[in-house]
Amino acid sequence: MQQSMALAKGARITGGVFCALFFLNSAYWLGVDLSTFGMAGVWESWLGDRKPGTDAVTNPLVLGMAIVQLSATIAAFAARRTAGGLLAVATTLTFATGVQVMISTGNSTDLTRYFVSNVDRNSATFLAVFLNSLALAFLAFCAAIVLLAGMRAWPRATPSDPPMRPGKAAGTVSGLVLGAMALCYLAWHIYVLVQNGVDSFSALYLGKGTLTFLLDLSPGWYSLVLLALTAIAGLNCLMRGCAARGLAIGLAALLLPKALVTTIVLAGHDVLFQLSEYAPGLSVINHIQLFLDLLGSLAMLALMGKGEPVAPAWQPPAQLPTFPAPGFVPGPQGPPPASWQQGPPMPQQGPPMAPPVAPPPPQGPPQGGGFGPPQY
């Protein structure tokens, strides 16, 4: 039977606890924005209809990340076969967000501005976001170690249900969609670096002067993280790995809210199918990426809902043959032990054997026949 990898129960439960904390953190900051600016204010700032308020924290990406974190938590505690992939996506995104926020809020000064919107670096919200990012990055790093250390080979010695993998059609279609996404992210990096040069590194990958919300990711850092995730998930889907369904569902849940909001914004301004005159090549890449995020995410959610087991049922793992240690050469047999080393004779079991019977004496030749002189 082919060996597969699955997440151990202890690692799955521990990862679920971490993702529950991550979800509570995201839900808390969404609640802070809603209580401060109201539903209409948050929605209009997400659509770009008005400038975000001072110290606005969340954006559509945070909403998608909260959905992934909640899905990973439920899958982990409910022992779903998609738990491993969902936990991996949620942990990676949480760590990436923690690192970005730690850099942007920790280095923002009057001379080095990371945010284009109004921020008050002395406010309680700004300080809380910075301290929260430190804990978030540390906890996400610990969660990643737990998940990597908790991978186990299947089948195991004890009976257990087989892992699930996507079907052939679902795996192929999802792998191609994720591969196209990865190619778009790679093309975006190449185009931007060629057009702007290495001088734009701090703005693209650190977010200097480009961030709108406190939990924003810089465009380059966001594209780099998604490039790695989509490439790994695409290969896993094409190989029909056990983590493919969770990875694809997690990425679809992350990208779909942001794609929906972007589509609404572009359609509302009648520029959904228009290309930018300033950078037409980049505009083409962004439009392709948008439709892949929107339609591809919907397709992956529909295709990856069901899977098939990697084996009909549990079977014990094959036992490997044992061999003597290297360098072992059987030597010649030694001489038999002396009589004084053999110990006392063992008592016989059962009745004693009868002595051998002597053969009968030879009989003479029969009368009236035979050989020799006649008898008188």
C-alpha positions in Angstrom: 0.0 0.0 0.0 1.3 3.5 -0.8 2.4 5.5 2.2 0.5 8.7 2.9 1.0 11.5 5.4 -1.7 12.6 7.9 -1.8 14.9 10.9 -1.7 13.2 14.3 -4.6 13.7 16.7 -2.6 15.6 19.2 -1.1 18.0 16.6 -4.6 18.5 15.1 -6.2 19.5 18.4 -3.3 21.7 19.4 -3.4 23.4 16.0 -7.2 23.9 16.5 -6.6 25.7 19.8 -4.1 28.0 18.1 -6.4 28.8 15.2 -9.2 29.5 17.7 -7.0 32.1 19.3 -6.2 33.5 15.8 -9.9 33.7 14.9 -10.8 35.5 18.2 -8.0 38.0 17.5 -9.3 38.7 13.9 -12.9 38.9 15.2 -11.9 41.3 17.9 -10.4 43.8 15.5 -13.4 43.5 13.1 -15.6 44.3 16.1 -13.4 47.3 17.0 -13.8 48.8 13.5 -17.6 48.2 13.5 -18.0 49.8 16.9 -15.9 52.8 16.0 -17.0 53.5 12.5 -20.2 51.6 12.1 -21.2 49.1 9.4 -21.7 51.8 6.8 -18.4 53.4 7.5 -16.4 50.2 7.4 -18.1 49.1 4.1 -17.6 52.4 2.4 -13.9 52.5 3.4 -13.5 49.0 2.1 -15.1 50.0 -1.2 -12.9 53.1 -1.4 -15.9 55.5 -1.4 -14.5 57.4 1.5 -11.1 57.7 3.3 -10.7 55.3 6.2 -11.1 56.8 9.6 -8.2 57.3 12.0 -6.5 54.0 13.0 -8.8 51.9 10.9 -7.6 48.4 11.5 -9.3 45.8 9.2 -9.8 45.3 5.4 -11.5 42.5 3.3 -8.4 40.3 3.6 -8.8 40.2 7.4 -12.4 39.1 6.9 -11.3 36.3 4.6 -8.5 35.3 7.1 -11.1 35.1 9.9 -13.2 32.8 7.7 -10.2 30.5 7.1 -9.2 30.5 10.8 -12.8 29.7 11.9 -13.0 26.9 9.3 -9.7 25.5 10.4 -10.8 25.5 14.1 -14.1 23.7 13.3 -12.3 21.1 11.1 -9.7 20.4 13.7 -12.1 19.8 16.5 -14.5 17.9 14.3 -11.7 15.6 13.0 -12.4 16.5 9.4 -10.0 15.3 6.7 -9.5 18.8 5.5 -8.1 20.0 8.8 -4.4 19.7 7.9 -4.6 21.9 4.9 -6.9 24.5 6.5 -4.6 24.7 9.5 -1.6 25.2 7.3 -3.2 28.0 5.3 -4.5 29.8 8.5 -1.2 29.5 10.3 0.8 30.8 7.3 -1.4 33.8 6.7 -1.5 34.7 10.4 2.3 34.6 10.6 2.7 36.7 7.5 0.2 39.3 8.9 2.0 39.4 12.2 5.4 40.0 10.6 4.1 42.7 8.3 2.2 44.6 11.1 5.2 44.3 13.4 7.4 46.0 10.8 4.9 48.7 9.7 3.7 49.8 13.1 7.0 49.3 14.8 9.0 51.5 12.3 6.4 54.1 11.5 7.6 57.7 12.4 7.1 61.2 11.2 9.9 60.8 8.7 9.2 57.2 7.8 5.5 56.9 7.0 4.1 53.5 6.3 0.4 54.5 6.1 -1.2 56.8 3.7 -4.3 57.1 5.9 -4.6 59.0 9.2 -2.9 57.1 12.1 -2.2 58.3 15.6 0.9 56.5 16.8 0.2 57.5 20.4 -3.3 56.1 20.5 -4.2 53.0 22.5 -5.4 51.2 19.3 -2.1 51.8 17.5 0.0 50.5 20.4 -2.4 47.5 20.9 -2.0 46.5 17.3 1.8 46.6 17.5 1.9 44.5 20.7 -0.7 42.2 19.3 1.5 41.6 16.2 4.4 40.4 18.3 2.3 37.8 20.1 0.6 36.9 16.8 3.8 36.2 15.0 5.2 34.2 17.9 2.1 32.0 18.4 1.8 31.4 14.6 5.5 30.3 14.6 4.8 27.9 17.4 1.7 26.5 15.6 3.7 25.9 12.5 6.3 23.9 14.5 3.5 21.8 16.0 1.9 21.1 12.6 5.2 20.1 11.0 6.2 17.9 13.9 2.7 16.2 14.0 2.8 14.7 10.5 2.7 10.9 10.6 2.8 8.2 8.0 -0.3 6.2 7.2 -1.1 3.3 7.5 -0.3 3.1 11.2 0.0 0.1 13.5 -3.4 0.9 15.1 -6.6 0.8 13.0 -7.7 4.2 11.7 -9.8 5.7 8.9 -7.8 6.3 5.7 -7.0 9.9 4.7 -9.0 11.5 2.0 -7.7 12.9 -1.3 -9.5 14.7 -4.2 -10.9 12.9 -7.1 -9.1 12.9 -10.4 -11.1 15.6 -12.1 -11.3 17.8 -9.1 -7.6 17.5 -8.4 -6.7 18.3 -12.0 -9.0 21.3 -12.3 -8.0 22.7 -8.9 -4.3 22.2 -9.7 -4.6 24.0 -12.9 -6.5 26.9 -11.4 -3.9 27.2 -8.5 -1.1 26.9 -11.0 -2.5 29.8 -13.1 -2.8 31.9 -9.9 0.8 31.2 -9.1 1.9 32.2 -12.6 0.0 35.5 -12.3 1.7 36.3 -9.0 5.1 35.5 -10.5 4.4 37.6 -13.5 3.3 40.5 -11.3 6.6 40.3 -9.4 8.7 40.3 -12.6 6.7 43.1 -14.2 6.8 45.4 -11.1 10.5 44.8 -10.5 11.4 45.4 -14.1 9.4 48.6 -14.3 10.3 50.1 -11.0 13.7 48.5 -10.2 15.1 47.6 -6.9 14.6 51.1 -5.5 10.9 50.2 -4.9 11.8 47.3 -2.7 10.9 49.1 0.6 7.5 50.2 -0.8 6.6 46.9 -2.4 7.7 44.4 0.2 7.8 46.4 3.4 4.8 48.7 2.7 6.5 52.0 3.2 4.0 54.7 2.1 1.5 52.2 0.6 -0.6 50.9 3.5 -4.2 52.0 4.2 -5.2 50.0 7.2 -3.2 48.9 10.3 -3.5 45.2 9.4 -2.7 45.8 5.7 -0.2 43.7 3.9 2.2 45.3 1.4 1.5 44.4 -2.2 4.8 42.6 -2.7 4.6 40.7 0.6 1.0 39.7 -0.1 1.9 38.4 -3.6 4.9 36.6 -2.3 3.0 34.7 0.4 0.2 33.8 -2.0 2.7 32.7 -4.7 4.2 30.2 -2.3 0.8 28.9 -1.1 -0.8 28.6 -4.5 2.3 26.8 -5.9 2.4 24.3 -3.1 -1.4 23.8 -3.2 -1.4 23.4 -7.0 1.3 20.7 -6.9 -0.5 18.9 -4.1 -3.8 18.9 -6.1 -2.2 17.6 -9.2 -0.5 14.8 -7.2 -3.8 14.2 -5.3 -2.2 14.6 -1.9 -4.0 14.2 1.3 -3.7 17.9 2.2 -4.9 19.1 -1.3 -8.5 19.6 -0.3 -7.8 21.6 2.8 -5.3 23.8 1.0 -7.6 24.5 -1.9 -10.6 25.3 0.3 -8.6 27.5 2.6 -7.2 29.6 -0.3 -10.6 29.8 -1.9 -12.1 31.1 1.4 -9.3 33.6 1.7 -9.4 35.0 -1.8 -13.2 35.1 -2.4 -14.2 38.0 -0.1 -11.4 40.2 -1.4 -12.3 39.3 -5.0 -16.0 40.1 -4.4 -15.3 43.5 -2.9 -12.8 44.4 -5.7 -15.4 43.3 -8.4 -18.1 45.5 -6.7 -15.7 48.5 -6.6 -14.7 48.2 -10.3 -18.2 47.5 -11.5 -19.5 50.5 -9.5 -17.0 52.8 -11.1 -17.6 51.3 -14.6 -14.0 50.2 -15.0 -14.3 46.5 -14.6 -13.2 45.8 -18.2 -11.0 48.9 -18.7 -7.3 48.8 -18.8 -5.1 51.4 -17.2 -3.3 53.8 -19.6 -0.4 54.3 -17.2 0.5 50.6 -16.9 -1.6 48.5 -19.3 0.5 45.3 -18.8 0.0 45.4 -15.0 -3.7 46.1 -15.5 -4.0 42.9 -17.6 -2.2 40.9 -15.0 -4.5 42.3 -12.2 -7.7 41.6 -14.2 -6.6 38.0 -14.9 -5.8 37.6 -11.3 -9.1 39.0 -10.2 -11.2 36.6 -12.4 -9.1 33.7 -11.2 -9.6 34.6 -7.6 -13.3 35.0 -8.2 -14.3 32.2 -10.5 -11.5 29.9 -9.5 -12.3 30.1 -5.8 -16.0 29.3 -6.5 -14.9 26.3 -8.7 -12.5 24.9 -6.0 -15.2 25.2 -3.3 -17.6 23.2 -5.5 -15.1 20.6 -6.5 -13.2 20.0 -3.3 -16.3 19.4 -1.1 -16.0 15.6 -1.5 -13.0 13.4 -1.6 -12.2 9.7 -1.9 -10.1 7.6 0.5 -6.5 6.7 -0.4 -7.3 3.0 0.4 -10.5 1.0 0.7 -9.9 0.3 4.4 -7.2 0.2 7.0 -4.5 -2.5 6.6 -1.6 -3.0 8.9 1.7 -1.6 7.6 4.0 -4.1 5.9 6.7 -5.6 8.1 10.2 -5.1 6.7 12.4 -8.3 6.7 15.1 -8.4 9.3 18.8 -8.9 8.4 21.9 -9.6 10.5 23.9 -6.6 11.5 26.6 -5.4 9.1 29.9 -7.3 9.4 28.4 -10.4 11.0 30.1 -13.6 9.7 29.1 -17.0 11.2 32.2 -18.7 12.5 33.0 -22.5 12.6 31.4 -24.7 15.2 33.5 -25.4 18.2 34.4 -28.9 19.5 31.7 -30.7 21.5 31.8 -30.3 25.2 33.7 -32.8 27.3 31.9 -35.4 29.3 32.4 -33.5 32.6 30.8 -30.4 31.0 27.7 -32.2 29.8 26.1 -32.7 33.2 24.2 -35.7 34.6 22.3 -37.8 32.1 18.7 -37.0 31.7 16.3 -39.6 33.2 14.4 -41.7 30.7 10.7 -41.3 30.3 8.4 -44.4 30.3 9.2 -48.0 30.9 12.8 -49.3 30.4 13.6 -50.9 27.1 14.0 -54.7 27.0 17.5 -56.1 26.4 18.3 -57.3 22.9 17.3 -60.9 22.2 20.0 -63.2 20.9 19.3 -64.8 17.5 18.3 -68.6 17.6 20.9 -71.3 17.0 21.3 -72.5 13.4 19.2 -75.6 12.6 20.7 -78.7 10.9 19.8 -79.7 7.4 16.5 -81.4 7.0 16.4 -85.2 7.1 16.8 -86.9 3.8 18.1 -84.1 1.9 20.6 -81.5 1.9 24.3 -81.7 1.2 27.1 -83.8 2.7 27.5 -87.5 3.4 24.3 -89.4 4.1 23.4 -90.0 7.7 23.1 -93.6 9.0 
